[in-house]
């Protein structure tokens, strides 16, 4: 007995809805649109150039890197803002001074307290790239919009990574 293929009629509305969902899902990590007032923020392997993640970020938009400091074992959150296609430090929040922590304040910088935390703001410099080594013991978290992404899971332990910003291609 030969089986005939089943013919199914799919309503046009359902096809349009599925197409929109698939397009959104496929474009989450792949930005190839032209949007004024936005930049592309990429996380790449510093050695190979492999792109781990790519996000569209609005001018004035923020992202953060959070980790446990390897020496003083307390949380650190570094927050950055995108301005004119550049990455500008906006604030550093930490709970304990120690090796590798900012100790000299440059002109325009201020330190305040927020509960138990110290918060430094007023940074004057901007960069095109930020370099990190993903933690071998504790994890680094990439926080953007409502997403919290484990850099250990995304890039691997001890990965040398670069956050870079650029124009939309």
N, C-alpha and C positions, 0 to 999 in steps of 0.2 A: 504494500500500500504506500503510495507516494503522498507525502504531506505537502500541502500548499502553504505558502507563506501567509501569515495573518496580516490582513490589511487593517491598519488603524488610522483613523482620522484624528489628527491633533488640532484642536482649535487654534486659530492664529494668535489669539490673546495669550495662550499658554506658551506658544513658541516665542513670542516677543518677551514674555516675562523670563523664560529660561535663558534667552539670549542675553538679557540685561544682567542676570545673575552670573552667568559664565564670564561675560566681559569684565564685570567688576572683580570677580575672583582672580581672573588671569592677569589683570592689570595691577593688583595690589603691590606686587614687588617689581613691576616693570613700568616705568614712567616714560612714555613717549608722546606726550601731548604738549601743546604749546599754551601755557597759561601765564599771563602777565601777573606780576606780583608774587610769583612763586619761584623757588629754587629746588634743585634736586639735592638731597642729602644721601650720600652713599656710605656704606661700610664695606671696605675692601681689605683683602689680605695685603699687607704692606710689602711682602716679598713677591708674590705671584700676580697681584692685581685682580685676583678673583673677586667678583662682587658678591658679597653675602646678602646684602639688603639694599634696597633703593626706595626712598620715600620722597614724595612731593611735600614740601614744607613751605608754608606761607611766609612772606617777608614779615618779620616781627614774631614769627613762631618760635617756640622753645622746644628743647629736648634736654634730657639729663642723663648722666651716667652716675650710677650709684654702686658703691662697693664697700666692703669692710676693709679698713686700713690694715695692711699686713703687719705693722709694728705695734700700733696702739690698740688694735682689735676693736675699733669703734666705727660706726657708719660715717660715710662721706658721700655727699651728693653734690656733683658739679653740674650746674645748669648753664646752658648756652642759648643764645638767641641768634637768629639769622637776620643779618642786616646787609642789604645791598650785595647779596651773594657771598657774604663772608660770615664766618663763625665768630661770635663775640662772647667771651665769658660774661655771664650775668650775675652769678652768685655761687659761692662755695659754702656749704653747710657741713659742719663737723662738730665733734663732741670732745675732742682731746688734741692738744698740741703734741707734736712728736716729729720723728724723722720724716722728711719729705713733705711736711705740712707747711703751708705758707706762713712765714713769720715776719717778713719785711713788707710793710705797706707802701705802695707807690702813691704818688700824688693822685688825689681824687678818690682813693679807695677808703672805705669805712668798714669798721667791724662793729657788729651789734650782737645782742643776745636775744634768742628766741627760746625761752624756757632754759633747758640745759645746753642748747646748741649755740655755737658761735656761727655767725653769718657774715661773710665778707662780700661786699658789693662795690661797684664803682670802677670796674676794670676799664682801661682805656684802649687796649689793643684788640685787633681783629686778626684772624688767621683764615687761610683757605683750607687747612687740614689740621686734624688733631690725631695724635698717635697714642695708642694704648697697647699694653700687653694684658690679655685676658688672664684673670687670676688662675693660679695653679691650685690654690687651696680654697679661697672663697671666690664667689662668682661676681662678675660685673653685670649690672642690669642696664639696659638701654630703655629709657622711658620717653615715649613720644605720644602725644595726644592721649588716648586712653589705653595704649598698648604698653605692656611691660615685657621686654624680650630679654631672655637669658643670653648673654654673649657667649657663655661657655657652650650652651646648646647650639647656638647659631654658628659659631666660628671654631670652637674647640678650645681646650685649656692651653694656656701659654701661647695662643695665637697672637702674632704681631699684626695689629689692625690699624687702619686709618679711617677716620671719619672725614669726608671731604664734601664740599658743596660746589655746585656748578650750575650752569644754565641748563634749561630743559632742552633736550635734543629731540 
